[in-house]
Amino acid sequence: GQVLNLDADYAIFNRCNTRQQANQYYDATETERFSRSDFRLQGPTTVAVSGLKLDFEQELPFGRLSVGGKLSRIASDNTFLMYHGRGAEARFDEMRSSTFNYEESIQAAYFSLGGKLAKRLDYSLGLRTEWTQLEGKIGVFDPSLSEPPFTQQYRRWFPNAGLSWAINEQHTLGLRYGRRISRPFYAQLSPFRNQLSPLTFAIGNPRLQPLELGNVAVYG
């Protein structure tokens, strides 16, 4: 028989993280305090995710064929605001505050085929390709810290294949190969300095590339 599936998804997430941190510095005996500093971090974030997926399956004399495609998009708007001090007297730090807007679009297509080569021998094979475009824009409150937008475009191919042999009703021996991709989180791509504490900060690298992994497995 034949099966045709069409799925569409859309979701939006909003959150605001606020962190107030008091830092106190003492001498070696921890009895005399040298200084104290307070700061507040505010990070409102909006993430919109949309996707459209089409799949088709067809029974063939030599196995079952599946083909399909998927369109997906992620748009993330992030704001990092840093204040020094407490309450109404807190001072806005424009040197360490920024906005970060990130968009990622992926177009993917695949096919897979699986069936029997013999009574106890099954096979599977397939191929997926993905075309990715992403763009990140840094907004700053101090013009001297301006960063140009960064973009990436790349295509990747992911083959897979497998064989399994049913030795008996309780035992199966198999061999499987596949490739997959692991992409950086968008926060890891932002080149702006994100102050986590007076002594700790994080800076992303917009030139980070996705990690491709190949896997060979023997099971039984």
C-alpha positions as CSV (number, residue, x, y, z in Angstrom):
1,G,0.0,0.0,0.0
2,Q,0.8,3.7,0.0
3,V,1.0,6.2,2.8
4,L,1.2,10.0,2.5
5,N,1.8,12.2,5.5
6,L,1.9,16.0,5.7
7,D,2.9,17.7,9.0
8,A,3.1,21.4,9.8
9,D,4.3,22.8,13.1
10,Y,4.7,26.3,14.6
11,A,5.7,27.2,18.2
12,I,6.9,30.3,19.9
13,F,8.6,30.6,23.3
14,N,9.1,33.6,25.5
15,R,11.1,33.8,28.7
16,C,13.0,36.4,30.7
17,N,15.9,35.4,32.9
18,T,17.0,37.8,35.7
19,R,20.0,37.1,37.9
20,Q,21.0,39.3,40.8
21,Q,24.5,38.6,42.1
22,A,26.3,40.0,45.1
23,N,30.1,39.5,45.2
24,Q,32.0,40.1,48.5
25,Y,35.8,39.9,48.8
26,Y,37.5,39.1,52.1
27,D,41.0,38.7,53.4
28,A,42.6,35.3,53.8
29,T,41.1,34.9,57.3
30,E,37.6,35.7,55.9
31,T,37.0,38.2,58.7
32,E,37.7,41.5,57.0
33,R,35.8,42.4,53.8
34,F,37.7,44.4,51.3
35,S,35.0,45.2,48.9
36,R,31.6,44.3,47.5
37,S,30.1,44.6,44.0
38,D,26.6,43.8,42.9
39,F,25.3,43.3,39.4
40,R,22.1,42.2,37.7
41,L,21.7,40.4,34.4
42,Q,18.4,40.5,32.5
43,G,18.0,38.3,29.4
44,P,14.6,38.3,27.7
45,T,14.4,35.8,24.8
46,T,11.9,34.9,22.1
47,V,12.3,31.8,20.0
48,A,10.0,30.9,17.1
49,V,10.2,27.5,15.5
50,S,8.3,26.4,12.3
51,G,8.5,23.3,10.2
52,L,6.8,21.6,7.2
53,K,7.3,17.9,6.5
54,L,6.1,15.6,3.7
55,D,6.6,11.8,3.7
56,F,5.6,9.2,1.2
57,E,5.8,5.4,1.6
58,Q,5.3,2.7,-1.1
59,E,5.4,-1.1,-0.9
60,L,7.6,-2.5,-3.7
61,P,8.3,-6.1,-4.6
62,F,11.8,-5.9,-3.1
63,G,11.1,-3.8,0.0
64,R,9.4,-0.7,1.3
65,L,10.4,2.7,-0.1
66,S,10.2,6.0,1.8
67,V,10.9,9.4,0.4
68,G,10.3,12.8,1.9
69,G,11.4,16.4,2.6
70,K,11.4,18.9,5.4
71,L,11.6,22.7,5.7
72,S,12.5,24.1,9.1
73,R,13.3,27.6,10.5
74,I,14.4,28.9,13.8
75,A,14.4,32.6,14.7
76,S,15.8,33.6,18.1
77,D,15.8,37.2,19.5
78,N,18.0,37.6,22.6
79,T,18.8,40.6,24.8
80,F,21.6,40.7,27.4
81,L,21.3,43.7,29.8
82,M,23.8,44.2,32.6
83,Y,23.4,46.6,35.5
84,H,25.9,47.4,38.3
85,G,24.6,48.1,41.8
86,R,21.3,47.4,43.5
87,G,17.7,48.7,43.2
88,A,17.0,52.1,41.7
89,E,20.6,53.1,41.9
90,A,21.8,50.3,39.5
91,R,23.8,51.7,36.6
92,F,23.3,50.3,33.1
93,D,26.5,48.9,31.6
94,E,26.3,49.6,27.8
95,M,29.8,48.1,27.3
96,R,28.6,44.6,28.4
97,S,25.0,44.7,27.1
98,S,23.9,43.6,23.7
99,T,21.2,42.0,21.6
100,F,21.7,38.9,19.4
101,N,19.3,37.9,16.6
102,Y,19.8,34.5,15.0
103,E,18.0,32.8,12.1
104,E,18.6,29.3,10.8
105,S,16.8,27.6,7.8
106,I,17.2,24.0,6.8
107,Q,15.9,22.3,3.7
108,A,16.2,18.5,3.9
109,A,15.3,15.5,1.6
110,Y,15.7,11.8,2.1
111,F,15.0,8.4,0.8
112,S,15.2,5.0,2.5
113,L,14.6,1.4,1.4
114,G,14.3,-1.7,3.5
115,G,13.3,-5.3,3.0
116,K,14.4,-8.9,2.8
117,L,17.3,-10.3,0.8
118,A,16.5,-13.8,2.0
119,K,14.3,-15.5,4.6
120,R,16.5,-14.5,7.5
121,L,18.4,-11.7,6.0
122,D,17.1,-8.1,6.1
123,Y,18.6,-5.0,4.6
124,S,18.2,-1.2,4.9
125,L,19.8,1.7,3.1
126,G,19.1,5.4,2.7
127,L,20.5,8.8,2.0
128,R,19.6,12.2,3.5
129,T,20.8,15.6,2.4
130,E,20.5,19.0,4.2
131,W,21.1,22.5,3.0
132,T,21.6,25.0,5.8
133,Q,21.6,28.8,5.9
134,L,22.2,30.8,9.1
135,E,22.7,34.4,10.0
136,G,23.5,36.1,13.2
137,K,23.3,39.8,14.0
138,I,24.8,41.5,17.1
139,G,23.2,44.7,18.3
140,V,25.3,46.9,20.8
141,F,24.6,49.9,22.9
142,D,28.1,51.2,22.5
143,P,28.9,51.9,18.8
144,S,32.6,51.2,19.3
145,L,31.7,47.5,19.9
146,S,29.8,47.0,16.6
147,E,30.2,43.6,15.0
148,P,29.3,42.8,11.4
149,P,26.6,40.1,10.8
150,F,27.9,36.6,10.3
151,T,26.5,34.1,7.8
152,Q,27.1,30.4,6.9
153,Q,25.8,28.2,4.2
154,Y,26.6,24.5,3.8
155,R,25.3,21.3,2.4
156,R,25.8,17.9,4.0
157,W,25.1,14.3,2.9
158,F,24.2,11.5,5.4
159,P,24.2,7.9,4.0
160,N,23.1,4.9,6.1
161,A,23.0,1.1,5.5
162,G,22.4,-2.0,7.5
163,L,22.2,-5.8,7.4
164,S,20.7,-8.1,9.9
165,W,20.6,-11.9,10.0
166,A,18.2,-13.8,12.2
167,I,20.3,-16.7,13.4
168,N,17.3,-18.2,15.2
169,E,14.2,-16.9,17.0
170,Q,16.2,-15.6,19.9
171,H,19.3,-14.2,18.3
172,T,20.0,-11.7,15.5
173,L,23.4,-10.6,14.2
174,G,23.6,-7.2,12.5
175,L,25.9,-4.6,11.0
176,R,24.9,-0.9,10.7
177,Y,26.6,2.2,9.4
178,G,25.3,5.8,9.5
179,R,26.3,9.5,9.6
180,R,24.8,12.4,11.6
181,I,25.4,16.0,12.3
182,S,25.7,18.0,15.5
183,R,25.3,21.8,15.1
184,P,26.6,24.5,17.5
185,F,24.0,26.1,19.7
186,Y,23.3,29.7,18.6
187,A,24.7,31.0,21.9
188,Q,28.0,29.4,21.0
189,L,28.1,31.5,17.8
190,S,27.6,34.9,19.3
191,P,30.9,36.8,19.3
192,F,29.8,39.3,21.9
193,R,31.1,39.0,25.5
194,N,28.5,37.6,27.8
195,Q,29.5,38.5,31.4
196,L,28.5,35.6,33.7
197,S,30.1,37.0,36.9
198,P,32.8,39.6,37.6
199,L,35.5,37.0,37.0
200,T,33.8,34.8,34.4
201,F,32.5,35.5,30.9
202,A,31.7,33.6,27.7
203,I,32.4,34.5,24.1
204,G,31.1,32.5,21.1
205,N,32.8,31.9,17.8
206,P,30.7,32.6,14.6
207,R,33.1,30.5,12.5
208,L,32.2,27.3,14.4
209,Q,31.4,24.5,11.9
210,P,29.0,21.6,12.5
211,L,30.4,18.4,13.7
212,E,29.8,15.3,11.5
213,L,29.9,11.9,13.1
214,G,30.2,8.5,11.4
215,N,29.1,5.4,13.3
216,V,29.7,1.7,12.6
217,A,27.9,-0.8,14.9
218,V,27.9,-4.5,15.2
219,Y,25.2,-5.9,17.4
220,G,23.8,-9.3,18.3
